[in-house]
Amino acid sequence: MNFAVKIDKILKTNKLGVNSPSGLEEFIGAGRGAISTPYREGTEPGTKTQKKIVEKLRINPDWWDTGKGEIYLPENGVNEAVEKYESNRNQDLNLLFIDTINRLIEKNDKLVQDKNGEIVHLRGNENWFKQELSKLTSKLGTSKDS
């Protein structure tokens, strides 16, 4: 599929709110003539322009290269991946926190909340608790001053 046909198909979806190659140039921030000239002349634009079109418009690279598949990448594809990662990470952290609390309970340690709302060890096994807290905070990616 040649460049002009690709641009026509993108414009016909009217997903972008632009209706011309020059409007598309402005939309993606390409230089004047970067899209409209090759479109008009039946040639291919430079690699940078093609890459910019694919990235800025979230064009499916397979469609761009072969003409097969959906024109656009799923709008929520990236967001779903990020949300899934965050959800899994939060779930892992929650399990880690629960495991640490369960180990404290098993040892019959008493916990209290200090004036800052942080859970602190009341008495006995302070070193063990500090080590467990240190492990937990390092897995959370934070540092905690002891």
C-alpha positions as CSV (number, residue, x, y, z in Angstrom):
1,M,0.0,0.0,0.0
2,N,1.5,3.3,-1.0
3,F,1.9,6.3,1.2
4,A,-1.1,8.3,-0.2
5,V,-3.4,5.4,0.3
6,K,-2.3,5.1,3.9
7,I,-2.9,8.8,4.6
8,D,-6.3,8.6,2.9
9,K,-7.3,5.7,5.1
10,I,-6.1,7.6,8.2
11,L,-8.0,10.7,7.2
12,K,-11.1,8.8,6.4
13,T,-11.4,7.4,9.9
14,N,-11.8,11.0,10.9
15,K,-10.6,10.0,14.3
16,L,-8.1,12.9,14.4
17,G,-10.4,15.8,13.4
18,V,-8.1,16.7,10.5
19,N,-9.1,16.3,6.8
20,S,-6.0,16.9,4.8
21,P,-2.3,15.9,4.6
22,S,-1.3,19.5,5.6
23,G,-3.7,19.3,8.6
24,L,-2.0,16.1,9.5
25,E,1.4,17.8,9.3
26,E,0.3,20.4,11.8
27,F,-1.4,17.8,14.0
28,I,1.8,15.8,14.5
29,G,4.2,18.7,14.4
30,A,5.9,17.8,11.2
31,G,7.4,20.4,8.9
32,R,5.5,22.0,6.1
33,G,5.4,19.7,3.2
34,A,6.7,16.7,5.1
35,I,3.4,14.8,4.4
36,S,1.6,16.8,1.8
37,T,4.4,16.8,-0.7
38,P,5.1,13.1,-0.9
39,Y,1.3,12.6,-0.7
40,R,0.8,14.8,-3.8
41,E,3.8,13.5,-5.7
42,G,3.0,9.8,-5.0
43,T,6.4,9.2,-3.2
44,E,7.3,8.1,0.3
45,P,8.3,10.6,3.0
46,G,11.6,10.2,4.9
47,T,11.9,7.6,7.7
48,K,11.7,10.3,10.4
49,T,8.4,11.5,9.1
50,Q,7.0,8.0,8.9
51,K,8.2,7.2,12.4
52,K,6.6,10.4,13.7
53,I,3.3,9.5,12.0
54,V,3.2,6.1,13.5
55,E,4.2,7.2,17.0
56,K,2.2,10.4,17.3
57,L,-1.0,8.9,15.8
58,R,-0.6,5.6,17.6
59,I,-0.7,3.8,14.2
60,N,-0.4,0.0,14.4
61,P,3.1,-0.6,13.0
62,D,2.0,-3.9,11.4
63,W,-0.7,-2.0,9.5
64,W,1.7,0.7,8.4
65,D,4.2,-1.9,7.1
66,T,1.8,-4.4,5.6
67,G,-1.7,-2.9,5.4
68,K,-3.0,-5.7,7.5
69,G,-4.7,-5.5,10.9
70,E,-6.3,-2.5,12.6
71,I,-5.1,1.0,11.6
72,Y,-4.7,2.2,15.2
73,L,-3.3,0.6,18.3
74,P,-5.9,0.1,21.0
75,E,-6.4,3.4,22.8
76,N,-6.3,1.7,26.2
77,G,-3.6,-1.0,25.3
78,V,-0.8,0.9,27.0
79,N,-3.0,2.1,29.9
80,E,-4.2,-1.5,30.5
81,A,-0.6,-2.7,30.6
82,V,0.4,0.0,33.1
83,E,-2.7,-0.6,35.2
84,K,-2.1,-4.3,35.3
85,Y,1.5,-3.7,36.3
86,E,0.5,-1.3,39.1
87,S,-2.3,-3.6,40.3
88,N,0.1,-6.6,40.4
89,R,2.8,-4.5,42.2
90,N,0.2,-3.2,44.7
91,Q,-1.1,-6.7,45.3
92,D,2.5,-8.0,45.9
93,L,3.2,-5.1,48.3
94,N,-0.1,-5.8,50.2
95,L,0.8,-9.5,50.5
96,L,4.3,-8.6,51.7
97,F,2.8,-6.2,54.3
98,I,0.3,-8.9,55.5
99,D,3.1,-11.5,55.7
100,T,5.2,-9.2,57.9
101,I,2.2,-8.4,60.2
102,N,1.4,-12.1,60.4
103,R,5.0,-12.9,61.4
104,L,4.7,-10.2,64.1
105,I,1.5,-11.7,65.4
106,E,3.0,-15.2,65.4
107,K,5.8,-13.9,67.7
108,N,3.1,-12.4,70.0
109,D,4.6,-9.0,69.6
110,K,2.5,-6.0,70.4
111,L,2.1,-3.1,67.9
112,V,1.1,0.5,68.6
113,Q,0.6,3.4,66.3
114,D,2.9,6.4,67.0
115,K,1.8,10.0,66.8
116,N,2.7,10.1,63.1
117,G,0.3,7.1,62.4
118,E,3.2,4.7,61.8
119,I,3.1,1.2,63.2
120,V,5.9,0.7,65.7
121,H,7.0,-2.1,67.9
122,L,6.1,-1.7,71.5
123,R,8.6,-3.9,73.2
124,G,10.7,-7.0,72.7
125,N,12.5,-8.1,69.6
126,E,13.1,-4.6,68.4
127,N,16.1,-5.6,66.3
128,W,14.0,-8.3,64.5
129,F,11.3,-5.8,63.8
130,K,13.7,-3.2,62.5
131,Q,15.2,-5.8,60.2
132,E,11.8,-6.8,58.9
133,L,10.8,-3.2,58.4
134,S,14.0,-2.5,56.6
135,K,13.3,-5.5,54.3
136,L,9.8,-4.3,53.6
137,T,10.8,-0.7,52.9
138,S,13.6,-1.8,50.6
139,K,11.1,-3.9,48.6
140,L,8.8,-0.9,48.4
141,G,11.7,1.0,46.9
142,T,11.9,3.5,49.8
143,S,14.4,4.1,52.5
144,K,13.5,4.3,56.2
145,D,15.8,5.9,58.7
146,S,16.0,3.7,61.8
